[in-house]
Amino acid sequence: WYLCAALHLEPEETWVARRVVDSEGHVLLAAAPEVQWANSMYFVLTVFTTVGFGDISAVSTGEIVYVSFTMVVGAVIHSIIVSEIIGIVTAIDTEEKEIASRLRIVDDFSDLAGVDDDTRENIKTWLSLQAKRGNLPIKVDRELARSIFLNGNIPSELLQELPPKMFGGSLLESQIIKVVRNCAGGVSPRFVVNFALSIHPNNCLYGDFVYRVDDFAASLYIVEKGIFSYVFSTHTLDKRKEKPKTEEEKPKMENGRPENETKSKSWAFGSAEGIAGFAGSVTVVATNVANSLLNDDEGSPSPKENEWSPFKIFSKGSYFGDVELIAKKPRRYNARC
């Protein structure tokens, strides 16, 4: 807009000569360059934002062409900016509504089941924490997705590209897929895609329990990032050392460990992050409310954080929870991040 006047053969016929800048009638043409540039930016912004005060207007052919182009570009940019802002606000509002609807479900269930207020608030606190972690279940029409990806209509070239791109390639490199590949002599892309549609991603923090002894086994767990382990409580072992055992009182051994060694049911919580993918017909989220404490030995204090000892480690790509799932039996061990 400034160049429209600067490049004109007769500057007196341009907008800078028509623009009055003070009460004494001085025009912009005689003002300093920085003042002229400031007025130019002011005019362009009024056009871009569709305000158009009318105090500056186009008269010459060059000015009219420039202003027409600026209005078209400004309308497009303005609409893009407004739509992005609306999208951000709408997304935040949608997420808040989703969380609020889940909290209402908790309230409705608590009213129906007669749950006390403290437990109700603990559950709602846990649910809000899950939302902050991004653990709210992703709403996907899995059957519709299967019809799109697995009904044979998608080109085989595109289907071949999917497995290495899903979950950053970690699913294809996981141990469970390698086991299937070794047993079946290969894995088809359709199998991997179908397997991915059964996965429910979830985030865990250090110290979070994925499941406990005697929990119902409904899922297989694949570690995408971080470290998980089976743990037992040394609190139980220390208590048993307090008095000598007779032969009849000694605990039965199972797989080289005391039969009930892993059945301490105290909760522990921490801070470092790990991520597990849940694969199964039902997702069991066993991250529990901090105030819920259960113990094997009635009246005994709960185990502290440093009294949990791992005895089997699961790192990136490994999986666990399969034995009880296949055998249709309760969980035998405590599993935690």
Secondary structure, DSSP 8 states (H G I E B T S, - for coil): -HHHHHT-S-GGGSHHHH-B-STT--BGGGS-HHHHHHHHHHHHHHHHTT---SSS---SHHHHHHHHHHHHHHHHHHHHHHHHHHHHHHHHHHHHHHHHHHHHHHHHHHHHHT--HHHHHHHHHHHHHHHHHT-S-----HHHHHHHHSSS-S-HHHHHHHHHHGGGGTTTTSHHHHHHHHHHTS--HHHHHHHHTTEEEEEEETT-EEE-TT-----EEEEEES-EEEEEEHHHHHHHTTS---TTTS--EETTEETTTT----------EEEEEEESSS-------TT----SSTTS----GGGEEEEEEE-TT-EESHHHHHHT----SEEE-
